[in-house]
Amino acid sequence: MNKESANTLKSQHLIGYALGDFGCCVTFFTMTNFLTRYYITVPMIDTAILAVMTLLWKIWDALSSPVFGMWMDKRFAAHKNPKGKFRPWMFRSAPLMAVTAILVFTAPNHVTGASRLIVIFTTYLLYQFVYTMYNIPYGSLLSAMAKNDEERANLSSFRGIGSILGSIVPLVIFPLILAGFEDKLSTGYTISITVCAAIGFVSCFLCYAFTEERNMGKGSNAKPVKFVDAFHVIQKNRAFLCMCIHGLCQGAATSITSTMSSYVYSDVYQNLKLMSMGSLILMPFSLVFLFVAPKFTKKMSLNGFIRFSLVAGIAAYAGLFIMHLLFPVPLWLHVLLYSLAYGLSGVSGMMQWGLLGETIDYNEYLTEKRTEGTIYGTFNMLRRIGQAIGTSAGVALLGWFGFDAAKEALGLVQSNFTIFGIKTLCLLAPALFSLGSYLAFRFIWNITPELKARMAEHSKND
């Protein structure tokens, strides 16, 4: 690698890194938006059985992230792969992710009875395993590419942009193709997932081709890595503890808004179709905030910008909630203010990867070990737990607020208390979770400019 390549973050690195999350999200959001519908309408799985399998999948998904991350660190420490620590895993798993995604939507069509349940459970479990095999090294790769706050902010911004654009692809492809195969849905799903998997594979492979590991750190070849290091990170690394709290809060805020937003359109404004319009307005807000984020981080640091965006998001959520309590808020005003609140608070979730890179550098400073996989995998597990908490709490509290599914089916208006509950869950709950993130960054985060300088000096001396 030449000197210029080693010291300059190029446009190809930024684009390549964005393509990685774009490719991941093409299949991930396919599963999120269409898998349950496929299982119920094509292989016709009983919803109770599907609920049990979903719970087991979520447990596996949460636990596999830190285990794979720790194993990846341990394996590299032992074998010192000359091709790098992360990108070789991405190269191996990219085609497997495409193949397993296709199997998820096709293999159940060819078996019946108990065998069908086994195939459904196994194929999705395999997809999750391969997705983790790509996602953990991909997420950890940021710390091996970025050498300062500005580079971390730029890579985080491009990752967020890739994520948003990748999530759109299945939302466009699946409805268009399925509409032409209403009489043979299995064929429609097969074609749809094949197209999405192919796009995802090409994007993930281009990410591998366009990126490079520029900042491996001396800890990559220092002390041996042990599985107990995951516990030592939480004990010693105060900044990582902050990120863990933020991961729980941010995951919960994102999932509860995703779960509850449709009820605002269907029950508060009595028109679910308007949700598509709201989504079209919401997305540009998020993209604009991600584009400008790197510029702001130059003036106030990445941590400072995230804290600012959280405060602004909390204020927008709370302000809109109070307006709903005082008078009937017109739909256009709700959509604009909600998009502003969601976009501002969501910046913390998109830009968090840069701060996670800082905690990796700090952990190396403390322990003489560079364990990106362990830290990223553990953080990812806590995000998943937060998502499960947000979804479960949203559904449980919706029932507590007296939501009547029979009224929903008949198009009748819910009670005033239920409407109040929907507004609370969609607006006040994410504001409170965002407040939890802000407090963690305000009072627990401890990587100051002075500490960064000591870390940089320590790295040079060694």
C-alpha positions in Angstrom: 0.0 0.0 0.0 1.5 3.4 -1.0 1.9 6.3 1.4 -0.9 8.3 -0.2 -3.3 5.4 0.1 -2.4 4.8 3.7 -2.9 8.5 4.8 -5.8 9.7 2.7 -9.5 8.7 3.0 -10.6 8.7 -0.6 -14.0 9.1 -2.3 -13.9 5.4 -3.3 -13.6 4.5 0.4 -16.7 6.5 1.3 -18.7 5.2 -1.6 -17.6 1.7 -1.0 -18.5 1.9 2.7 -21.9 3.2 1.8 -22.4 0.3 -0.6 -21.8 -2.1 2.2 -24.8 -1.0 4.2 -26.8 -0.5 1.1 -26.3 -4.2 0.2 -27.0 -5.4 3.7 -30.2 -3.4 4.0 -31.6 -4.6 0.6 -32.0 -8.1 2.1 -32.4 -7.1 5.7 -35.4 -4.8 5.0 -36.8 -7.5 2.7 -37.0 -9.8 5.7 -38.4 -7.0 7.9 -41.1 -5.9 5.5 -42.2 -9.0 3.6 -41.1 -12.2 5.3 -44.0 -12.5 7.7 -46.4 -11.9 4.9 -44.7 -14.5 2.8 -44.8 -17.2 5.5 -48.5 -16.6 6.2 -49.7 -16.4 2.5 -47.5 -18.9 0.7 -46.4 -21.8 3.0 -49.3 -20.7 5.2 -47.6 -21.1 8.6 -49.8 -20.8 11.7 -49.2 -17.4 13.3 -48.7 -18.9 16.8 -46.0 -21.2 15.5 -44.4 -18.3 13.6 -44.4 -16.2 16.8 -42.5 -18.9 18.7 -39.9 -19.2 15.8 -39.6 -15.4 15.7 -38.8 -15.3 19.4 -36.1 -18.0 19.0 -34.6 -16.2 15.9 -34.4 -12.9 17.9 -32.6 -14.7 20.8 -30.2 -16.2 18.3 -29.6 -12.9 16.5 -28.9 -11.1 19.8 -26.4 -13.7 21.1 -24.6 -14.5 17.9 -23.3 -10.9 17.4 -20.9 -10.7 20.4 -19.9 -14.4 20.0 -18.9 -14.0 16.4 -17.2 -10.6 17.1 -15.1 -12.1 19.9 -14.2 -15.2 17.8 -13.2 -12.9 14.9 -10.8 -11.0 17.2 -9.4 -14.1 18.7 -8.8 -15.8 15.3 -7.0 -12.8 13.8 -4.8 -12.4 16.9 -3.8 -16.1 16.5 -3.3 -16.3 12.7 -2.6 -12.7 11.6 -4.3 -13.0 8.2 -2.1 -10.8 5.8 -5.2 -9.9 3.8 -6.7 -8.1 6.7 -8.9 -8.6 9.7 -12.4 -7.8 8.4 -12.6 -7.7 4.6 -11.8 -11.4 4.1 -14.9 -12.2 6.1 -16.9 -9.8 3.9 -15.6 -11.5 0.8 -16.6 -15.0 2.0 -20.0 -14.0 3.4 -21.4 -11.7 0.6 -22.3 -14.5 -1.8 -23.6 -16.7 1.0 -25.9 -13.9 2.2 -27.5 -13.7 -1.3 -27.9 -17.5 -1.5 -29.4 -17.9 2.0 -31.8 -14.9 1.4 -33.1 -16.7 -1.8 -33.5 -20.0 0.1 -35.6 -18.3 2.8 -38.2 -17.3 0.2 -38.0 -20.4 -2.0 -37.1 -23.6 0.0 -40.3 -23.8 2.0 -42.3 -24.0 -1.3 -40.9 -27.5 -2.0 -41.7 -29.3 1.2 -44.8 -30.0 3.3 -45.8 -30.9 6.8 -43.2 -30.9 9.6 -40.4 -30.8 7.1 -41.7 -27.4 6.0 -41.4 -26.0 9.5 -37.8 -27.4 9.8 -36.9 -25.8 6.5 -38.4 -22.5 7.4 -36.6 -22.4 10.8 -33.3 -23.6 9.4 -33.1 -21.4 6.3 -33.8 -18.2 8.2 -31.4 -19.2 10.9 -28.7 -19.7 8.2 -29.5 -16.3 6.7 -29.1 -14.6 10.1 -25.8 -16.4 10.7 -24.4 -15.3 7.4 -25.8 -11.8 7.8 -23.9 -11.5 11.1 -20.8 -12.9 9.4 -20.9 -9.9 7.0 -22.4 -7.2 9.3 -19.9 -7.6 12.3 -16.7 -7.2 10.2 -18.4 -4.5 8.0 -19.4 -2.5 11.1 -16.0 -3.0 12.7 -14.3 -1.9 9.4 -15.0 1.7 10.1 -12.5 1.8 13.0 -9.9 0.2 10.6 -10.5 2.9 7.9 -10.9 6.1 10.0 -8.0 7.8 11.8 -9.8 10.9 13.2 -13.2 12.4 14.0 -13.6 13.9 10.6 -13.1 10.6 8.8 -15.3 8.7 11.3 -18.1 11.3 10.7 -17.8 11.0 6.9 -17.9 7.2 7.0 -20.8 7.2 9.4 -22.7 9.7 7.2 -22.1 7.6 4.1 -23.1 4.4 5.9 -26.4 6.1 7.0 -27.1 7.2 3.4 -26.4 3.7 2.1 -28.8 2.3 4.8 -31.6 4.6 3.9 -31.3 4.0 0.1 -30.9 0.3 0.6 -34.1 0.1 2.6 -36.1 1.6 -0.3 -35.1 -1.1 -2.8 -37.3 -3.9 -1.5 -40.2 -1.5 -0.9 -40.1 -0.7 -4.6 -39.2 -4.1 -6.1 -41.5 -6.4 -4.2 -44.9 -4.6 -4.6 -44.2 -4.1 -8.4 -43.4 -7.7 -9.0 -45.9 -9.3 -6.7 -48.7 -7.2 -8.3 -48.0 -9.1 -11.5 -48.1 -12.5 -9.9 -51.3 -12.4 -7.8 -52.4 -15.8 -9.1 -49.0 -17.4 -8.3 -47.4 -15.6 -5.4 -44.7 -18.1 -4.9 -43.2 -17.2 -8.3 -43.6 -13.5 -7.5 -41.7 -13.9 -4.3 -39.0 -16.0 -6.0 -38.3 -13.4 -8.6 -38.5 -10.5 -6.1 -36.0 -12.0 -3.7 -33.6 -13.1 -6.5 -33.5 -9.5 -7.8 -32.9 -8.0 -4.4 -30.3 -10.7 -3.4 -28.4 -10.0 -6.7 -28.4 -6.2 -6.0 -27.3 -6.9 -2.4 -24.5 -9.2 -3.5 -23.1 -6.8 -6.1 -23.2 -3.9 -3.6 -21.5 -5.9 -0.8 -18.8 -7.1 -3.2 -18.1 -3.5 -4.4 -17.8 -2.5 -0.7 -15.1 -5.2 -0.3 -13.4 -4.0 -3.5 -13.5 -0.2 -2.7 -12.4 -0.3 0.9 -9.2 -1.0 2.7 -8.0 -1.4 6.3 -5.9 1.6 6.9 -5.8 1.8 10.7 -5.2 -1.6 12.2 -3.5 -0.2 15.3 -0.6 -1.7 17.2 -3.1 -3.7 19.4 -4.0 -5.9 16.4 -0.7 -7.8 16.9 -0.2 -7.3 20.6 -1.5 -9.3 23.5 -3.6 -12.5 22.9 -7.4 -12.0 22.7 -9.6 -13.9 25.2 -13.4 -14.3 25.4 -13.4 -12.7 28.8 -12.3 -9.5 27.2 -15.9 -8.6 26.4 -16.6 -8.3 30.2 -13.4 -6.3 30.7 -14.4 -3.8 28.1 -17.6 -2.9 30.0 -15.8 -2.8 33.3 -12.9 -0.6 32.2 -14.1 1.4 29.2 -16.5 4.1 30.4 -17.1 5.4 26.9 -18.3 2.0 25.8 -20.7 1.8 28.7 -22.1 5.1 27.4 -22.5 3.5 24.0 -24.2 0.5 25.5 -26.8 2.7 27.2 -27.2 4.7 24.0 -27.6 1.5 21.9 -30.4 0.3 24.2 -32.2 3.7 24.1 -31.7 4.3 20.4 -32.8 0.8 19.5 -36.0 1.1 21.6 -36.8 4.6 20.2 -36.4 3.4 16.6 -38.5 0.3 17.1 -41.3 1.9 19.0 -41.7 4.7 16.4 -41.7 2.1 13.6 -44.3 0.0 15.4 -46.6 2.9 16.3 -46.4 5.3 13.4 -48.9 3.4 11.3 -51.5 3.8 14.1 -51.2 7.6 13.9 -52.4 7.5 10.3 -55.0 4.8 10.7 -56.6 5.8 14.0 -55.7 9.5 14.6 -56.1 10.7 11.0 -58.3 7.8 9.8 -56.4 7.2 6.6 -53.6 4.6 6.5 -52.8 5.4 2.8 -51.5 8.8 3.9 -48.5 7.0 5.5 -46.9 6.6 2.1 -46.9 10.4 1.7 -45.4 10.8 5.2 -42.6 8.3 4.3 -41.8 10.3 1.2 -41.4 13.4 3.3 -39.6 11.7 6.1 -36.7 10.3 4.0 -35.4 13.5 2.6 -35.2 15.0 6.1 -32.9 12.1 7.2 -30.8 12.3 4.1 -30.2 16.1 4.5 -29.2 15.7 8.1 -26.7 13.0 7.2 -25.2 15.1 4.4 -24.6 18.1 6.6 -23.5 16.1 9.7 -19.8 15.9 8.7 -19.6 19.7 8.3 -21.1 20.3 11.8 -18.7 17.8 13.4 -15.8 19.9 12.3 -17.1 22.7 14.5 -18.5 20.9 17.5 -16.9 17.4 17.5 -18.9 14.2 16.7 -20.0 13.8 20.3 -21.1 17.4 20.5 -23.1 17.2 17.3 -24.9 14.0 18.4 -25.8 15.6 21.7 -27.1 18.7 19.9 -29.2 16.6 17.5 -30.6 14.6 20.4 -31.7 17.8 22.2 -33.2 19.2 19.1 -35.0 16.0 18.3 -36.4 15.7 21.9 -37.6 19.3 21.7 -39.4 18.6 18.3 -41.0 15.4 19.6 -42.2 17.1 22.9 -43.4 20.2 21.1 -45.5 18.2 18.7 -46.9 16.1 21.5 -48.0 19.2 23.4 -49.6 20.6 20.3 -51.6 17.4 19.9 -52.8 17.9 23.5 -53.9 21.5 22.9 -55.6 21.4 19.5 -56.2 19.1 16.4 -52.9 19.2 14.5 -53.3 19.3 10.7 -51.8 16.3 9.0 -49.3 18.4 7.0 -48.0 20.0 10.2 -47.8 16.7 12.0 -45.8 15.1 9.1 -43.4 18.0 8.9 -42.7 18.3 12.6 -42.6 14.5 13.0 -40.1 14.2 10.1 -38.0 16.9 11.7 -38.0 15.2 15.1 -37.3 11.7 13.7 -34.6 13.0 11.4 -32.8 14.9 14.2 -33.0 12.2 16.8 -32.2 9.6 14.3 -28.9 11.2 13.4 -27.5 9.8 16.7 -28.2 6.3 15.4 -26.7 7.0 12.0 -23.6 8.8 13.3 -23.0 6.5 16.3 -20.5 4.3 14.4 -17.9 7.1 14.5 -18.1 7.2 18.3 -18.0 3.5 18.5 -14.7 3.7 16.6 -13.4 6.1 19.3 -14.3 3.6 22.0 -12.3 1.0 20.1 -9.2 3.3 20.1 -9.8 4.1 23.7 -10.0 0.4 24.6 -6.7 -0.2 22.8 -5.2 2.6 24.9 -6.4 1.0 28.1 -5.7 -2.7 27.4 -3.1 -2.8 24.6 -5.6 -5.0 22.6 -7.6 -3.9 19.5 -10.8 -5.9 19.7 -13.1 -4.2 17.2 -15.2 -7.4 16.7 -15.9 -7.8 20.4 -16.9 -4.2 20.9 -19.0 -4.0 17.8 -20.7 -7.4 18.4 -21.5 -6.5 22.0 -22.9 -3.1 21.0 -25.0 -4.7 18.3 -26.4 -7.2 20.8 -27.6 -4.4 23.0 -29.1 -2.6 20.0 -31.1 -5.7 19.3 -32.2 -5.9 22.9 -33.3 -2.3 22.8 -35.3 -3.0 19.6 -37.0 -5.9 21.3 -37.9 -3.8 24.3 -39.3 -1.0 22.1 -41.4 -3.3 20.0 -42.7 -5.3 23.0 -43.4 -2.3 25.1 -45.2 -0.6 22.3 -47.5 -3.5 21.7 -48.2 -4.1 25.4 -48.9 -0.4 26.1 -51.1 -0.2 23.1 -53.3 -2.8 24.6 -53.2 -1.1 28.0 -54.4 2.1 26.4 -57.5 0.1 25.2 -56.8 -0.4 21.5 -59.8 -2.3 20.0 -58.8 -4.4 17.0 -62.5 -4.9 16.1 -63.0 -1.1 15.7 -59.8 -1.0 13.6 -61.3 -3.7 11.2 -64.6 -1.9 11.0 -63.1 1.5 10.4 -64.5 2.8 13.7 -62.9 5.5 15.8 -60.9 4.4 18.9 -61.7 5.9 22.3 -60.1 9.3 23.3 -57.9 7.5 25.8 -56.6 5.1 23.1 -55.9 8.1 20.7 -54.0 9.8 23.6 -52.0 6.6 24.1 -51.1 6.3 20.4 -49.8 9.9 20.4 -47.9 9.2 23.6 -46.2 6.1 22.2 -45.4 7.7 18.9 -44.1 11.1 20.2 -43.4 11.1 23.9 -41.8 7.6 24.2 -39.1 8.3 21.6 -38.4 11.6 23.3 -37.8 9.9 26.6 -35.6 7.2 25.1 -33.6 10.0 23.3 -33.3 11.7 26.6 -31.7 8.6 28.0 -29.1 8.7 25.2 -28.4 12.4 25.8 -27.9 11.8 29.5 -25.4 9.0 28.8 -23.4 11.2 26.4 -23.6 14.2 28.8 -22.5 12.4 32.0 -20.8 9.1 31.2 -18.9 9.7 27.9 -15.3 10.6 29.0 -13.2 10.8 25.8 -12.2 14.5 25.9 -9.9 16.3 23.5 -7.1 16.0 26.1 -7.6 12.3 26.4 -7.6 12.0 22.6 -4.3 13.8 22.5 -2.8 11.4 25.1 -4.2 8.4 23.1 -2.6 9.7 19.9 0.8 10.3 21.7 0.6 6.8 23.2 0.0 5.3 19.8 3.0 7.2 18.2 5.3 6.2 21.0 4.5 2.5 20.7 
